[in-house]
Amino acid sequence: MEQNLKILVASPTYGGMKYCLDDFLEHLLNIKGFKTDILLMDNSMEDNFFEEIKKIKEIKAIRDKTTEEDPMLRLINSRNRILNYASKEDYDYLLMMDGDVMVPQDILEKLISANLDVISGLYFNIFNSNGKQKLLPVCWREIEEDVFQEMKSKRLLPEFIKSKKDLRRNLTPEEVEKGEILEVLIPSAGCLLLSRKAFTSGAKYGLIKETNKLQTTDDIYFLNELKKKGFSLYCNPSGYCKHLALKKYVQNEGSHPLFK
């Protein structure tokens, strides 16, 4: 594996991520196998948080003084600025991160060795499933044909569902446990490795206007843009990441059970 690659590890951030900043940076600085540059793009409404992070010697901090007031639009602006920065500074790879996702030391070894343009690690989050909160993989595949036909025959599908490509399922425990690289509909976009070909393709983050009440994010918009440009999307389930999911919901404690 080539060791002289120019790699940027970057994340949008804001003052609300201060609770996990030290843990986040510690994991990034412990990545082995490659020399990396670390960038935080701060879109906080105020300057206080930026004044703190710009003093951290091991990283580069940029102040994103976007005029957007909506938090999601501020996030989108920061992610697109990161894409532009990686392109302008001539990086070979960009590892786009969420600030509450903690990577294992070998994350770049696992992702770069796959020699793919778009590939993620894997982490879990809390989802509502059949009225219950469950910790599930943040990664989706297309449902199987027999499942789709059964749902169709039982008239369980809304009118806007025209084919099984309009549906998705989380990775199964068996797929996670096997740890084999999978082509997926939506990878774990908070730990997403992009080749230079991918992040300079013109694909940008944004918001899907027509969602048919399906859950969507700025990540899904970006991933759809990549697919339109001919990129296939992959996930390496063996690249387990700790996600501070429960810190968002339950007294800032907990993580998913698969992190090693």
Backbone hydrogen bonds, N-H to C=O, Kabsch-Sander energy under -0.5 kcal/mol:
donor,donor_aa,acceptor,acceptor_aa,energy
7,I,5,L,-0.7
7,I,35,K,-0.6
8,L,93,Y,-2.5
9,V,7,I,-0.5
9,V,37,D,-3.2
10,A,8,L,-0.6
10,A,95,L,-2.2
11,S,39,L,-1.9
13,T,41,M,-2.5
17,M,14,Y,-2.5
18,K,15,G,-1.6
20,C,17,M,-1.5
21,L,17,M,-0.6
21,L,18,K,-0.9
24,F,20,C,-2.6
25,L,21,L,-2.7
26,E,22,D,-2.2
27,H,23,D,-2.0
28,L,24,F,-2.0
29,L,25,L,-2.8
30,N,26,E,-0.9
31,I,28,L,-1.4
32,K,105,Q,-2.7
35,K,3,Q,-0.5
37,D,7,I,-2.4
39,L,9,V,-2.5
40,L,60,K,-2.4
41,M,11,S,-2.4
42,D,40,L,-0.7
42,D,62,I,-2.5
43,N,13,T,-2.7
43,N,41,M,-0.6
51,E,47,D,-2.2
52,E,48,N,-1.1
53,I,49,F,-2.3
54,K,50,F,-2.3
55,K,52,E,-1.2
56,I,53,I,-1.5
57,K,55,K,-0.7
59,I,56,I,-1.2
60,K,38,I,-2.9
62,I,40,L,-2.4
64,D,42,D,-3.1
64,D,62,I,-0.6
65,K,63,R,-1.0
66,T,64,D,-1.3
74,R,70,D,-2.1
75,L,71,P,-2.2
76,I,72,M,-2.5
77,N,73,L,-2.2
78,S,74,R,-2.1
79,R,75,L,-2.5
80,N,76,I,-2.3
81,R,77,N,-2.0
82,I,78,S,-2.0
83,L,79,R,-2.1
84,N,80,N,-2.1
85,Y,81,R,-2.5
86,A,82,I,-2.7
87,S,83,L,-1.9
88,K,84,N,-2.8
89,E,85,Y,-2.6
90,D,87,S,-1.2
91,Y,86,A,-2.2
92,D,6,K,-2.7
93,Y,6,K,-1.7
94,L,194,L,-2.5
95,L,8,L,-3.1
96,M,94,L,-0.8
96,M,192,L,-2.9
97,M,10,A,-3.0
97,M,95,L,-0.5
98,D,190,G,-2.1
101,V,98,D,-1.6
102,M,100,D,-0.5
102,M,242,K,-3.9
103,V,101,V,-0.6
107,I,104,P,-1.6
110,K,106,D,-2.4
111,L,107,I,-2.1
112,I,108,L,-2.8
113,S,109,E,-1.3
114,A,111,L,-0.8
115,N,112,I,-1.8
119,I,193,L,-1.9
120,S,234,Y,-1.7
121,G,191,C,-1.9
122,L,239,G,-2.2
125,N,136,L,-2.3
127,F,134,K,-3.0
129,S,127,F,-0.6
129,S,132,K,-3.8
132,K,129,S,-1.5
134,K,127,F,-3.2
134,K,132,K,-0.5
136,L,125,N,-2.7
136,L,134,K,-0.8
138,V,123,Y,-2.9
139,C,137,P,-1.8
140,W,186,I,-2.5
141,R,169,R,-2.7
143,I,164,K,-0.6
148,F,144,E,-2.2
149,Q,145,E,-2.6
150,E,146,D,-1.9
151,M,147,V,-2.4
152,K,148,F,-2.4
153,S,149,Q,-2.6
154,K,150,E,-1.8
155,R,152,K,-1.3
156,L,151,M,-2.8
161,I,158,P,-1.6
162,K,160,F,-0.8
166,D,163,S,-2.0
167,L,164,K,-1.4
169,R,141,R,-2.5
171,L,139,C,-1.5
176,V,172,T,-2.2
177,E,173,P,-2.6
178,K,174,E,-2.2
179,G,175,E,-1.3
182,L,235,C,-2.6
184,V,233,L,-2.4
185,L,140,W,-2.3
186,I,140,W,-1.7
188,S,121,G,-0.7
189,A,187,P,-1.5
191,C,188,S,-1.8
192,L,96,M,-2.5
192,L,189,A,-0.5
193,L,119,I,-3.1
193,L,191,C,-0.5
194,L,94,L,-2.9
194,L,192,L,-0.5
195,S,117,D,-2.3
196,R,92,D,-1.6
199,F,195,S,-2.6
200,T,196,R,-1.5
201,S,198,A,-1.4
206,G,218,D,-0.8
211,T,209,K,-0.7
214,L,211,T,-2.3
221,Y,217,T,-1.6
222,F,218,D,-2.0
223,L,219,D,-2.9
224,N,220,I,-2.4
225,E,221,Y,-2.0
226,L,222,F,-2.2
227,K,223,L,-2.2
228,K,224,N,-2.2
229,K,225,E,-1.2
230,G,227,K,-1.8
231,F,226,L,-2.2
234,Y,118,V,-1.4
235,C,182,L,-2.2
236,N,120,S,-2.9
238,S,179,G,-0.5
239,G,236,N,-2.3
240,Y,238,S,-1.4
241,C,122,L,-2.5
242,K,102,M,-2.5
244,L,100,D,-2.5
244,L,242,K,-0.5
245,A,243,H,-2.0
247,K,244,L,-0.6
248,K,245,A,-1.7
249,Y,245,A,-0.6
249,Y,246,L,-0.5
250,V,246,L,-4.0
252,N,246,L,-0.6
253,E,246,L,-0.5
253,E,250,V,-1.6
256,H,243,H,-0.5
259,F,256,H,-0.9
